[in-house]
């Protein structure tokens, strides 16, 4: 057991309290954290020890990460007795699927969880107990102290997601992996991939080859577009899974479908192919909801996607269907929900689907920038009343494509200007009257890419806001405050710098 407070016996009681070791600056904040004042020194001979096969994934992930920066061998060994950095998934913490306990003392590190997933989340905490240079992609000189702590941790919400729009601008498999990796560090566990929109169709569907041959060849601004083969898609699924992140594919319907309407004439009510679209308007396209061919098409697309997707959800979009009559929209969503169910999945969609009597296994995503009892909050309330769980992604807090300030070159401002503080200062269970903690499945930070073309662009818009959304999803609501959070957030800056992440140096944050 570590000595908690290193002070002289003569020190008065008051002074003892004041000299408590400073807490390490962790994001997201764990449920409980106690600094011991000790440290474990990572050395050339340190071994990463797994007590059972369940620890192997988290152990090799940690070893690979730290080998890069320390240059140490860090062998992963399986042993019941050895010390070192010990990963133990014995199932005795009682902290749930994603919970973990982490004890770091001078003589060793013990990370314990009930599942392999819990160990992986705990490894993300362990990372932040090392100096920032541990994130470096090149070998750096030591020393490599791991700050002494006792941590016990488990998430507030089961769903903590990010969404990436690869339709407006296409991102390669490697770029997507990079985006996933950065988010995994903040205990994100859901990856919502926006695979189709007016400007592009990004996933190969074997039975409908024109979707990628025609619909895949465009993007905003007239660039060349691109698409994932089914093997590419499976590689993204596998990669996310190795980070204990569930992939949720979205095929946006019945609006946001110009790329599909340009590929197959039969999907249009007038039987005529649409011209490709490379602008940034929304709301002008619609599948022909009265034609059977539309549902045969969706059955084929959803069927192929469902077979490639181990996660429980297929996202059918459903947003901004301004060119679909309301009654048609309702019938359409009800019919597509049946198709999703027939392929063994649950339906997810933007909050508009709440209006179409989704079944209780469905999930609706709140995105409109409205709060309290304002007009526009009815959809989320309706979802809650029908027992449909809600993911909170209010555009005026959680959209990573909103400009930080009027001077931000990238992004949009239709919902709000969203600086780091605004992205952090909200509570998913208090935003909308009639939508409480039990109605909320979790939070998501979407990044729309009309104006974002490169990984540098994505990084700049996501950091430092994404960790704030991740903390809202993970950490207890009680005691959260911007004044305290901004100091912990500041400590992430050097970690991003060490990995060459292009983050926005928000003046609201006291970067070191
Ligand atoms: C609205 S929010 C959209 C997207 C745009 C985004 C830009 C939502 C469900 N739909 O189609 O890309 O705004 O911020």
Boltz pocket constraint, residues with backbone or C-beta under 6 A from the ligand:
constraints:
  - pocket:
      binder: B
      contacts: [[A, 282], [A, 319], [A, 320], [A, 350], [A, 367], [A, 395], [A, 399], [A, 401], [A, 412], [A, 448], [A, 449], [A, 450]]
      max_distance: 6.0
